[in-house]
Amino acid sequence: MYGLVNKAIKDLVTTNFGEDKWKEICRLADHVEEDFIGMNPYPDKLTFDLVTHASTVLNMSPGSILEAFGEYWILYTADEGYGDLMNLTGNTFVEFLSNLDMLHYRINNIMPELQAPQFSTRNETENSVELEYRSHREGMIPMLYGLIKGLGKRFEITVSIDHIEHKSATSDCHVFLIKW
Ligand code: HEM
């Protein structure tokens, strides 16, 4: 994944737990530089290793780290120069969700090796929507929960999320029912 993701993990850890914990996580992950270049792609394994070792060092489950990270990502990207893009992506929660592919498509222009997930919305009602999620990766669902909760906060709503359909031999996507 692009360094921007690893940088955000570093930022989340150092802000909440201090530099020493981050150094310990990097040491366990055999990552000597302790820093990342946002616009460079890194192996997915490094990101997963950082999360796994953060889980040990911080005594939190990998899922709760990924979820906290997802929520943090909404604030982090807005602060790191992607605020205008976030503003363009939607004026309402549902509009934003329905434009997630456009958002990543634009990011893809500046990060050509991006392997973005794909999203579509369906069955929208006044206070719910279903979100289809397709990804090349396994294990990112807790991050998606955090992202959706963070987006809810951005639009000042409290959301609940149910995983209603799982990727399987007959379906290429996960589906989430989001209510507010
Ligand atoms: C300006 C805001 C955003 C930027 C700059 C951004 C960029 C990225 C980048 C660089 C990655 C790593 C993928 C790679 O390097 O191959 C990623 C992954 C991901 N993004 Fe975004 N993203 C943004 C907002 C969002 C939002 C709002 C959502 C959903 C609500 C989202 C959903 C995801 C998910 C779930 C992944 C994990 C990868 C996967 O599932 O395969 N992103 N994004």
Boltz pocket constraint, residues with backbone or C-beta under 6 A from the ligand:
constraints:
  - pocket:
      binder: B
      contacts: [[A, 1], [A, 2], [A, 4], [A, 5], [A, 73], [A, 77], [A, 78], [A, 82], [A, 85], [A, 86], [A, 100], [A, 103], [A, 104], [A, 107], [A, 111], [A, 113], [A, 114], [A, 115], [A, 116], [A, 117], [A, 134], [A, 135], [A, 136], [A, 137], [A, 140], [A, 143], [A, 144], [A, 147], [A, 148], [A, 151]]
      max_distance: 6.0
